[in-house]
Amino acid sequence: MKKVFLLFALFSIISCKNDAKKSSENEIEKEEIKTVQEENFPEELGKVFQTHGGINTWRKAQILSFNKGEEIHTTDLHSRKTVINSPTYSLGFDGKEVWLDEEKAGTYKGNPIFYYNLYFYFYAMPFVLADDGIIYEKSKAISFKGIEYPGFKISYKANIGNSSEDNYIIYYNPKTFQMEWLAYTVTFNSKEPSEKYNLIKYNKWENVNGLILPREITWFQKDEKGNPTEPARPATEFTLPLLSQGKLADSFFEKPAK
């Protein structure tokens, strides 16, 4: 619980800081324009990022935290160090290895290496699709309730992350450029490319310090053409979001000492 208190103390301090002076803001804006021009993602995907708060707002952020049920997920957005705290276990990635700390052996039933950043990726959409080492290509649209949602397939260059064979397809509203759906493959166990996609609908969004991030997502069933049909399970909710330009000490992401 000590790490949780440190996290909330950090955000309390940051929230009390004064806004930057206008001259500094103007200098930052000039730098941001250059940065945007240097990005290599497609123009349409750039519009999706802009609709969700802008890639520069994402680039300047340092720490992202959210709750999923009793779990508190905290990630350093630049190093991707991560900690998940719950009442009975903690797990995380300290920059070198994934660790697990349980109050009682056998409390955590999953695979920490697979799980530690799983919901971070779902929650940090669409911005994690601007990471380094990504290959973009247009994908066939999907249809739901009379609306056609254009898509972009995202794949990774070799040796990027634990599952470089994973693919994602982001689908967006053609009028608003808001992200609406995410299709993804899971290759963690097989390490082989797959054409079997899971499909998530992004139901609700909220503004978190300038970024539009998900508040609720739902896994959907699909028909033979890959179009969504009906929910496959109850919605997953995210609560208590925190986004900061401040940093946490490296020790925050380390396995607690016994």
Backbone torsions as a table, in degrees:
resi	resn	phi	psi	omega
1	MET	NA	-22.6	-179.6
2	LYS	-57.1	-40.2	-179.3
3	LYS	-64.3	-36.0	178.9
4	VAL	-64.2	-44.2	179.2
5	PHE	-63.0	-40.4	177.9
6	LEU	-61.9	-39.3	-179.7
7	LEU	-63.4	-47.8	-178.2
8	PHE	-69.2	-30.9	176.0
9	ALA	-64.6	-40.9	178.7
10	LEU	-57.9	-49.5	-176.1
11	PHE	-70.5	-28.4	176.8
12	SER	-66.9	-41.3	178.8
13	ILE	-66.2	-44.9	-177.4
14	ILE	-64.0	-37.2	-177.1
15	SER	-66.8	-18.4	-178.6
16	CYS	-90.3	-5.8	-178.3
17	LYS	-71.1	150.0	177.4
18	ASN	-76.9	156.3	175.9
19	ASP	-67.4	152.6	178.7
20	ALA	-67.3	156.2	178.4
21	LYS	-69.3	153.9	-175.8
22	LYS	-60.4	-36.6	-179.8
23	SER	-62.8	-40.2	178.7
24	SER	-66.3	-38.8	179.6
25	GLU	-61.8	-41.3	-179.4
26	ASN	-63.9	-39.5	178.4
27	GLU	-64.6	-40.5	179.3
28	ILE	-64.4	-41.4	-179.0
29	GLU	-60.7	-40.4	179.4
30	LYS	-62.9	-41.9	179.3
31	GLU	-65.9	-38.0	-178.1
32	GLU	-65.7	-39.7	179.5
33	ILE	-60.2	-42.7	179.3
34	LYS	-64.3	-41.4	-179.1
35	THR	-62.6	-44.1	-179.6
36	VAL	-61.0	-42.1	-179.0
37	GLN	-64.7	-26.0	-178.2
38	GLU	-85.8	-11.4	-179.9
39	GLU	-67.1	151.1	-174.9
40	ASN	-111.6	14.4	178.3
41	PHE	-84.2	159.3	-177.9
42	PRO	-60.9	153.7	-178.0
43	GLU	-57.6	-43.8	-178.9
44	GLU	-62.6	-39.7	178.7
45	LEU	-69.0	-33.6	174.1
46	GLY	-60.2	-36.7	177.5
47	LYS	-68.1	-34.7	176.2
48	VAL	-64.1	-46.2	177.8
49	PHE	-59.0	-42.0	-178.7
50	GLN	-64.7	-40.2	178.1
51	THR	-61.3	-31.7	-178.0
52	HIS	-93.7	14.6	173.5
53	GLY	119.2	-12.4	175.3
54	GLY	98.3	138.8	-177.2
55	ILE	-66.5	-28.0	-179.4
56	ASN	-72.5	-35.6	174.3
57	THR	-61.4	-41.0	177.0
58	TRP	-64.6	-44.4	-177.7
59	ARG	-63.5	-33.5	-177.4
60	LYS	-79.0	-22.3	-179.2
61	ALA	-69.3	147.7	-179.1
62	GLN	-112.3	-43.6	-173.6
63	ILE	-125.0	133.9	175.5
64	LEU	-126.7	132.0	178.7
65	SER	-137.8	146.3	176.5
66	PHE	-156.2	160.8	176.0
67	ASN	-104.1	138.8	169.5
68	LYS	-125.9	102.8	-173.1
69	GLY	61.6	-127.0	179.7
70	GLU	-88.0	-2.6	-179.2
71	GLU	-88.8	136.2	172.4
72	ILE	-108.6	114.4	-178.5
73	HIS	-99.5	124.1	179.9
74	THR	-129.1	128.8	-175.9
75	THR	-133.4	135.0	167.8
76	ASP	-80.3	116.3	-170.7
77	LEU	-70.1	-17.4	-178.1
78	HIS	-97.4	-41.8	178.1
79	SER	-90.1	-19.0	-175.2
80	ARG	63.7	21.6	168.2
81	LYS	-65.2	144.6	-170.8
82	THR	-142.5	147.1	170.1
83	VAL	-135.3	134.9	171.1
84	ILE	-117.9	117.3	178.6
85	ASN	-108.0	136.5	173.5
86	SER	-138.3	171.8	-179.3
87	PRO	-61.7	-24.5	-173.7
88	THR	-119.1	-9.2	178.8
89	TYR	-158.1	161.5	170.9
90	SER	-135.4	149.2	172.9
91	LEU	-148.5	160.9	-178.3
92	GLY	-175.1	-177.9	177.8
93	PHE	-128.2	118.7	-174.5
94	ASP	-93.0	9.3	-178.0
95	GLY	103.7	-17.6	179.5
96	LYS	-124.2	-43.0	-177.7
97	GLU	-145.4	159.0	176.4
98	VAL	-90.1	136.2	-178.4
99	TRP	-126.5	160.1	178.8
100	LEU	-136.2	133.0	178.4
101	ASP	-130.1	117.1	-176.8
102	GLU	-117.1	143.8	173.1
103	GLU	-67.6	-34.5	178.5
104	LYS	-138.9	130.9	-177.4
105	ALA	-55.2	134.8	179.4
106	GLY	89.6	1.9	179.9
107	THR	-64.7	-44.7	179.9
108	TYR	-88.8	127.5	-172.7
109	LYS	-100.1	-9.7	-174.3
110	GLY	-94.4	-162.5	177.0
111	ASN	-109.0	108.9	-176.4
112	PRO	-57.3	-36.8	-178.2
113	ILE	-65.3	-36.6	178.3
114	PHE	-76.5	-35.5	-167.7
115	TYR	-90.1	-25.6	-165.6
116	TYR	-58.1	-32.1	-180.0
117	ASN	-119.4	10.8	-176.3
118	LEU	-60.1	-55.0	-176.8
119	TYR	-77.9	-20.9	171.2
120	PHE	-59.8	-44.5	179.9
121	TYR	-63.0	-43.7	179.1
122	PHE	-65.0	-38.8	-176.3
123	TYR	-76.2	-36.5	-174.9
124	ALA	-84.7	11.3	172.8
125	MET	-67.1	145.9	1.0
126	PRO	-88.7	1.4	-166.3
127	PHE	-69.4	-28.4	177.8
128	VAL	-66.4	-13.0	177.0
129	LEU	-83.3	12.0	173.2
130	ALA	-113.5	13.7	179.3
131	ASP	-66.3	165.4	176.0
132	ASP	-69.3	155.6	174.7
133	GLY	78.8	18.4	-177.4
134	ILE	-100.1	143.4	175.3
135	ILE	-114.5	129.7	-177.5
136	TYR	-110.2	141.3	170.7
137	GLU	-153.8	147.0	-179.3
138	LYS	-66.3	147.6	-178.6
139	SER	-126.0	159.0	177.7
140	LYS	-61.8	138.7	-179.4
141	ALA	-69.4	156.9	170.2
142	ILE	-112.3	159.2	-176.3
143	SER	-122.4	137.9	177.2
144	PHE	-151.2	122.5	179.1
145	LYS	52.5	42.6	174.0
146	GLY	83.4	3.1	179.9
147	ILE	-111.8	133.7	176.2
148	GLU	-95.3	125.4	-178.6
149	TYR	-108.1	110.7	177.4
150	PRO	-64.3	155.4	-177.6
151	GLY	-136.6	157.9	171.8
152	PHE	-127.4	128.8	177.1
153	LYS	-87.2	135.9	179.8
154	ILE	-118.2	120.9	174.4
155	SER	-125.1	170.0	-173.1
156	TYR	-121.0	147.4	173.0
157	LYS	-66.7	160.0	-176.5
158	ALA	-57.9	144.5	174.1
159	ASN	66.5	28.2	174.4
160	ILE	-100.1	109.4	178.3
161	GLY	74.0	-171.5	-178.0
162	ASN	-76.9	-22.6	-175.6
163	SER	-137.1	72.0	-176.9
164	SER	-68.4	-13.4	178.1
165	GLU	-84.0	-8.3	178.4
166	ASP	-63.1	144.3	173.9
167	ASN	-124.7	148.6	175.2
168	TYR	-127.1	150.4	169.6
169	ILE	-129.9	120.5	177.4
170	ILE	-98.4	131.5	178.4
171	TYR	-115.6	135.8	-175.0
172	TYR	-129.3	158.4	176.1
173	ASN	-70.4	124.3	-174.6
174	PRO	-67.9	-17.3	179.8
175	LYS	-94.9	-42.8	-175.1
176	THR	-98.6	-16.7	-175.0
177	PHE	61.7	23.2	172.3
178	GLN	-84.6	139.3	177.4
179	MET	-65.0	135.1	-178.4
180	GLU	-121.0	-34.8	-174.8
181	TRP	-139.6	155.3	173.0
182	LEU	-136.7	124.8	171.6
183	ALA	-106.7	142.3	-177.8
184	TYR	-152.0	152.3	175.1
185	THR	-106.5	159.8	177.5
186	VAL	-122.7	115.1	-178.4
187	THR	-122.8	14.3	-174.8
188	PHE	-56.9	-44.5	-177.1
189	ASN	-82.1	-44.4	-174.8
190	SER	-79.3	-30.1	-174.9
191	LYS	60.4	19.7	-179.6
192	GLU	-118.6	145.2	176.6
193	PRO	-57.1	148.5	-178.6
194	SER	-138.2	148.1	174.3
195	GLU	-107.8	10.4	178.0
196	LYS	-91.5	105.8	-175.6
197	TYR	-101.8	136.0	166.6
198	ASN	-90.1	154.4	-174.3
199	LEU	-130.1	129.5	179.6
200	ILE	-120.5	135.1	171.4
201	LYS	-98.7	130.5	176.1
202	TYR	-91.3	101.6	-169.9
203	ASN	-79.2	-48.0	-172.5
204	LYS	-133.5	145.8	-179.6
205	TRP	-127.5	160.9	174.2
206	GLU	-148.0	155.5	-179.7
207	ASN	-84.7	120.5	179.7
208	VAL	-120.0	95.3	-179.3
209	ASN	51.1	42.0	174.4
210	GLY	99.7	-13.4	176.4
211	LEU	-104.4	138.8	176.9
212	ILE	-91.8	105.7	-174.7
213	LEU	-118.2	157.5	-172.8
214	PRO	-71.7	142.9	173.3
215	ARG	-106.6	-22.9	-178.3
216	GLU	-156.3	135.4	176.5
217	ILE	-132.4	153.8	-178.9
218	THR	-137.7	128.8	173.0
219	TRP	-73.6	136.9	-175.6
220	PHE	-119.2	150.7	168.9
221	GLN	-81.8	160.8	-177.9
222	LYS	-128.9	158.7	173.2
223	ASP	-92.0	-174.2	-175.6
224	GLU	-66.0	-18.2	178.6
225	LYS	-93.8	-1.1	-179.7
226	GLY	89.2	5.7	178.9
227	ASN	-84.0	142.1	179.7
228	PRO	-65.3	145.9	-179.2
229	THR	-119.8	-61.2	-178.3
230	GLU	-151.5	160.9	180.0
231	PRO	-59.7	140.4	178.7
232	ALA	-92.4	-18.5	-179.7
233	ARG	-164.1	168.3	179.0
234	PRO	-60.4	157.0	-178.4
235	ALA	-65.5	149.1	172.5
236	THR	-100.7	127.7	-177.2
237	GLU	-106.9	144.5	174.9
238	PHE	-115.9	135.9	-177.3
239	THR	-132.8	169.2	175.5
240	LEU	48.6	53.5	179.4
241	PRO	-71.7	143.4	176.6
242	LEU	-137.3	134.8	178.7
243	LEU	-136.6	130.1	-174.0
244	SER	-142.5	151.1	171.3
245	GLN	-90.9	-3.1	175.4
246	GLY	-81.6	162.8	-179.0
247	LYS	-111.8	156.4	172.3
248	LEU	-105.3	149.0	178.5
249	ALA	-62.9	149.3	178.9
250	ASP	-56.8	-32.0	-178.7
251	SER	-63.4	-21.8	178.5
252	PHE	-61.9	-30.4	-175.1
253	PHE	-96.5	3.9	-179.8
254	GLU	-88.2	155.0	177.2
255	LYS	-62.7	132.2	-179.4
256	PRO	-58.6	140.4	177.6
257	ALA	-75.9	140.9	179.7
258	LYS	-78.1	NA	NA
